[in-house]
């Protein structure tokens, strides 16, 4: 009786050990399969027309005294801001206020000759209205056009971003199919997806440093033509095979 019980327990123990040994192989096999991963990055690009001009205007005055130039800049700035508000521009803001001394160097010495005051503003307006508004701003007192960026609306950019991501995903999948197909391998599943940070949109830029003055009855007109803006998206897929 005791002998039979001993052999029964030994048989059960052997079976348990066998089960444990067999189960222990599964993680290794799973790990080997899991390590067979293809990583591909797809790119999507969408180009949209620009309809908004982001304009930067400035007023710069030089004079003998700090108070005089500052008062003149303040007067012109008030008129310029009022013009822009009446024109219903978007995102109007002051971007810089400066007052600097002007020196002249003679005989290795510096002499204070006056002061220069500057006030700059930025705003957004429809591209077709920007040229006319810049001309009106110059007549009001603006002395500098520091730059213009042409951009698309936020709604158009968001739609372009989503389309670029869809194209990037399709591009990544197409790359994976080509690589695995060339190696006679089969795709199992996508185990990880990473949406890469998109690059900054590319904007057409224009810098205006000089505008023709009025000549007789002829008045120069600033003409602006917007360009296109590119939005890019990147998607990385990790695929087991």
Secondary structure by P-SEA (a helix, b strand, c coil): caaaaaaaaaaaaaaaaaaaaaaaaaaaaaaaaaabbbbbbbbbbbbbbbcccccccccccccccaaaaaaaaaaaaaaaaaaaaaaccccccccccbbbbbbbbcccbbbbccbbbbbbbbbcccccaaaaaaaaaaaaccccccbbbbbbcaaaaaaaaaaaaaaaaaaaaaaaaaaaaaacccccccccccccccccbbbbbbbbcccccccccbbbbbbbbbbbbbbbbbbbbbbcc
